[in-house]
Amino acid sequence: MARDDNNDTSAAVAFFVGLVLLLIAVPMAPTAFKVGFDLGTPGTYVVGDVPECSVRCYTRTGTFVSDDGKIRLSDVHVRNGMPRGLKKTDTIRAFDIGAKGEVFTHAGQAGYPYGVPVILGVLGVAGVVLGVQHEWSRRQRRQSP
């Protein structure tokens, strides 16, 4: 009997943790989708300050101009990383997806914000499915003669 209680508790925890992870991932999904499938407006980013590099390289400020010249953004930064070796005033290809103060490059597509919602979404779905599957199995056992 104690084992069933532990399984029930584990299933409930898996379900609610999965639900929380999905609630975190879902609002991030449109950005991840746009970045992952390159659905932004292409253009050129001009590095505005000296890039800081650790695992990825970032700048805190720069400018972006779309290829057609219709979008001009100042004081924006590359959100998902840049190639190493860039200096102030260098230019790189980037794209704008409408995120305030941010543009994206192809160099950093596999990182945040693309990877985080995918990982959280997969874990969230797994938790919810495990919780529901356990409850379904338990109900089937109770209904069996």
ABEGO torsion letter per residue (X at the ends): XAAAAAAAAAAAAAAAAAAAAAAAAAAAAAAAAAAAAGABBBBBBBBABBBBBBABBBBABBBBBBAAGABBBBGBBBAAEBBBGBBBGBBBBBBBAGBBGBBBBAAAAABOAAAAAAAAAAAAAAAAAAAAAAAAAAAAAAABX
